[in-house]
Amino acid sequence: MSTGTSTERLVRRLGSLQFEESIEHNGSRLVLMREYLRRSALWAQALGRMDEWPFFDIAAAADPSAQLDDESVKAVLAGLVGRGMRPHDKRFIRFMLNFTTLREWPQGLPDPFEPLLMVYERGGSFGREAGSIRIGHIDGLPERNPEMHAGRAPEPDLSAEALDRFDRDWEARRQEAARRVSAAHQQTAG
């Protein structure tokens, strides 16, 4: 596989992925997915691809020649077999790999796929259902429209410490909700 440095870096990160979902990092995964939706919307606006948002081959839209060769993509995907990867994950990984071959892009646009890769790194895949993105089979993030997401402020801190804080806050909210449900159940039963 003859690839550039950014492709090789992505392949190394992909090599550590497990696609089975875990709720351990739901809080941070929601934040990361929201940031991906924002970045993808910015790219969709810049490239005139609003109808393809939120998950599309951004590199091909920017430059149709920006593609990693099929043999290399197949080799990367073959290395991920048996880890719970879904068909949509394969498609998104191809989009990420293609993006690493893009040499130039519109000024001011961020790397769209970094937050999506981090969603995978922090606990597996995700699903799409009835206009929302499901994280950890519990939380849904509404897709709505790209204009709404493009207009949001960027997430200022995606460091491991900040993401861990989002997870702790999410877990505290989940436990509080469970406590309220339990208390309400005890009141109606008693």
C-alpha positions in Angstrom: 0.0 0.0 0.0 1.6 3.2 -1.1 0.0 6.0 0.9 0.8 9.4 2.3 1.5 10.2 5.9 -2.0 11.3 6.8 -3.4 8.0 5.3 -0.9 6.0 7.2 -1.8 7.8 10.5 -5.5 7.1 9.8 -4.9 3.5 9.1 -3.0 3.1 12.4 -5.9 4.7 14.3 -8.4 2.5 12.5 -6.4 -0.6 13.4 -7.3 -0.1 17.1 -11.1 0.3 16.6 -13.8 -2.0 17.9 -17.2 -1.3 16.5 -19.3 -2.8 19.2 -21.2 0.0 21.0 -20.6 0.9 24.6 -22.4 3.5 26.6 -19.3 4.2 28.7 -18.5 7.3 26.6 -22.0 8.3 25.4 -21.6 11.9 26.7 -18.5 12.5 24.7 -19.7 10.6 21.7 -22.8 12.8 21.5 -20.6 15.9 21.6 -18.2 14.5 18.9 -21.1 13.5 16.6 -22.6 17.0 17.0 -19.3 18.4 16.0 -19.0 16.1 13.0 -22.5 17.2 11.9 -21.4 20.8 12.1 -18.2 20.3 10.2 -19.9 18.1 7.6 -22.6 20.8 7.1 -19.9 23.5 6.6 -18.3 21.3 3.9 -21.7 20.5 2.3 -22.4 24.3 2.1 -19.0 25.1 0.6 -19.2 22.3 -2.0 -22.9 22.8 -2.8 -23.8 19.3 -1.6 -26.5 20.1 1.0 -28.6 17.2 -0.4 -25.9 14.7 0.4 -25.3 15.8 4.0 -24.5 14.5 6.7 -22.5 11.5 5.5 -20.9 11.9 2.1 -17.6 11.5 0.3 -16.3 15.0 0.9 -13.0 14.4 -0.9 -14.8 13.2 -4.1 -17.1 16.2 -3.9 -14.1 18.6 -3.6 -11.9 16.8 -6.1 -13.2 13.7 -8.0 -9.6 12.4 -8.3 -9.1 12.4 -4.5 -9.5 8.7 -3.8 -7.5 6.0 -2.2 -7.1 3.1 -4.5 -9.6 0.2 -4.1 -6.9 -2.3 -3.3 -5.7 -0.2 -0.3 -9.2 0.4 0.9 -10.0 -3.3 0.7 -6.8 -4.1 2.7 -7.8 -1.6 5.4 -11.3 -3.0 5.7 -10.1 -6.6 5.7 -8.0 -5.7 8.7 -11.2 -4.6 10.5 -13.3 -7.8 9.9 -14.7 -9.4 13.0 -14.8 -6.3 15.1 -18.5 -5.5 14.7 -18.3 -3.2 11.7 -21.6 -2.4 10.0 -22.0 -1.7 6.3 -22.3 2.0 6.9 -19.1 2.0 8.8 -17.3 0.6 5.8 -18.7 3.4 3.7 -17.7 6.1 6.2 -14.2 4.6 6.5 -13.8 4.8 2.8 -14.8 8.5 2.9 -12.2 9.1 5.7 -9.5 7.3 3.7 -10.4 9.3 0.5 -10.2 12.5 2.5 -6.6 11.8 3.4 -5.7 12.0 -0.3 -7.2 15.5 -0.7 -4.3 17.9 -1.1 -6.2 21.2 -0.9 -9.5 22.3 0.4 -11.3 25.6 0.9 -9.6 27.9 3.5 -11.2 28.0 6.9 -12.8 24.5 6.8 -11.8 22.1 9.5 -11.1 18.4 9.0 -14.6 17.0 8.9 -13.8 13.4 9.8 -11.7 13.8 13.0 -14.7 14.0 15.3 -16.3 11.0 13.5 -13.2 9.0 13.9 -13.2 9.9 17.6 -16.8 8.8 17.9 -15.6 5.3 16.8 -12.5 5.5 19.0 -14.6 6.2 22.1 -17.0 3.4 21.9 -18.0 1.9 18.6 -20.4 2.5 15.9 -23.7 4.3 15.8 -27.0 4.0 14.1 -29.5 6.2 12.2 -33.2 6.0 12.8 -36.1 8.3 11.9 -34.1 11.4 11.4 -31.8 11.0 14.3 -28.4 9.4 15.0 -28.4 6.9 17.8 -25.4 6.7 20.1 -25.1 3.7 22.3 -28.7 2.6 21.7 -29.8 5.1 24.2 -29.3 8.7 23.0 -30.6 10.2 19.8 -29.2 13.3 18.2 -31.6 14.9 15.7 -30.1 15.4 12.3 -32.6 18.2 11.3 -30.9 20.2 8.6 -27.4 21.1 7.6 -28.0 24.9 7.9 -28.8 24.5 11.6 -25.7 22.5 12.3 -23.5 24.8 10.1 -24.7 27.8 12.2 -23.6 26.3 15.6 -20.4 27.4 17.3 -17.6 24.9 17.1 -16.9 22.7 20.1 -14.0 24.6 21.7 -12.3 21.7 23.5 -12.1 18.1 22.2 -9.2 17.1 24.4 -9.3 13.8 26.3 -9.9 15.6 29.6 -12.8 17.6 28.2 -14.3 14.5 26.6 -14.0 12.6 29.9 -15.8 15.5 31.6 -18.7 15.2 29.1 -18.9 11.5 30.0 -19.0 12.1 33.7 -21.7 14.8 33.3 -23.7 12.4 31.1 -23.4 9.6 33.6 -24.5 11.8 36.4 -27.6 12.9 34.4 -28.4 9.3 33.6 -28.1 8.2 37.2 -30.3 11.1 38.3 -32.9 10.3 35.8 -32.9 6.6 36.9 -33.3 7.8 40.5 -36.3 9.9 39.6 -37.9 7.1 37.7 -37.3 4.7 40.6 -38.8 7.2 43.1 -41.8 7.8 40.9 -42.3 4.0 40.6 -42.1 3.6 44.4 -44.7 6.3 44.9 -47.2 4.7 42.6 -46.5 1.2 44.0 -46.8 2.3 47.6 
